[in-house]
Amino acid sequence: MNYYTWRKAKNYFFHSLLSISAVLVLIPLFLVVAYVVYKGISGLSLDFFFNTPKPVGEVGGGMVHAIMGTLYLVALGSLIAVPIGVVCGTFLSEFGDGKIAKSLRVAIDLLTGVPSIVIGIFAYILIVIPFKGFSALAGGIALSLIILPIVTRSTEEILKLVPQHIKEAGLALGLPRWKVTYFIVVKGNLKAILTGVILAISRAAGETAPLLFTAFGNRYVSTELLSPMASLPVQIYNYSISPFDDWQAQAWTGAFVLIFLILGINLTCRTFLNRKKILEKVTRQK
């Protein structure tokens, strides 16, 4: 066997090994999703999406309050954390050698490793106790602390991939540093940054522990910032540990809806960005 044949055989072997590893990683994901779909799809109905829960002992009801609450809390947490996270990630990417940047990076790394239940307790002490009540505000701030480090680190790593000569070309044209950073570095990688944002939102949307200590729950649809608010993860948790078969079935349906709710957010954001990119190309051609 000559050297060329040996290299081809080695490349084929490792390529096959990587492909098999990828399939092995995907199998548990597909099994989990398939089982949730199998258990939850039978409970889908208009009643589930448009009604609040029935009193204890009665069959039926829905989770409209939890679905609306999840969207509200995740949106609130994202409004707080995403702008700060993108700014911090950009700062770490562009000015990552200073003392402030090093301290910020250590803080972000530590925050990434903090268990979500500890974040919930922190938000409970910081907001729930002073305001003397559970609230959507406390839940949104707790979720923002989960979203923030993921957005910051993903933004930093994405922007570090921008070639240095592209930045230098912008500066050579006479553009200020902030314009190069904003219009070339950040806007040019907006789609990749959004991928990190979606990842952070997806993790926050499935968190239960922080919301048990902050938003707590509500049997009705609520949009008040300083009142308790329901959420799908907490509702699923409460129903899954209940002794009622109907509530347990609704917990599976809630898990099914939560998975496809996150998938819908992901697809909507990507479709919007792709459409915007196509429109920009058409505009340039005209």
C-alpha positions, 0 to 999 in steps of 0.5 A: 500500500503506497502513501496516497492509498494509505492517506485515502484509507485513513481519511475514509476511516475517520470520516466514517467514524465521525459520521457514526458518532454524529448518528449516535448523538442524534439517536437519543434526541430523536427518541426523546422527541418521538416519545414526547410527540407520541405521548403528547399529540393525542391531547392537542385540541382547541380546548388546550390552546384557548382555555385555562385549567379546570378545577381539581377533579374535573376533566378537560381544560387547557394551558393558554395561561401557561403558553402566554406566560412563557412567551411573556417571561421569555420575551421579558428576559430577552429584552433585558439580556440580549442587548447587554449580552451582544454589547458585552460579547462585542466588547470582549471580542474587540477589546479583550486584552484589558483588565476590565475585559478579563474580569468580565470574561471571568464573571461571564464564565462563572455565571454560565456555570451557576445552577439555574436553581441558584439563580432562582434563589438569587432573584427571589432574595433580590426581588420577591422578598423586597416586593413581598410577592412573586411576579413576572418581573422576578421571573423575567430577571431570573431568565435574563441571568440565564440568557446573558452569559450564553449570548455574551460568549456566543457573540464573542466567539462568533465575532472573533472569527471575523478576519482582521484584514476586513476590519483594517480595510474599514479603518483604511477607508476612514471609518471610525472604529465604532462604525467598523464594529457596528456596520461591518463586524456586528451587522455582517454576522447578525445571522450567526449572533442570532443563532446564539440568541436562539440557543439562549432563549431555548434554554431559558424557555425550558427552565423550571426551577428559577420560575418556581422561586420567582413567577411561581404560577397563576391559574389565569391569564395575566399580563401584569408585571408585578403579579404571579404568572404561569409558565409551561415548564412550571405547569408541566412540572405541577401536572406531571407530579399530580395523581390525576391521569388527565393532568399527567396527559396534559403535562405530556401535551404541554411538553410537546407544545413547548418543543414546537414553540421553541422550534417555531421561534427558531424557524421564524427568526431564520426565515426573517433573516433569510428574507431580509438578506434576499431583499437586500440582494434584490435592492442592490441588483436594482 
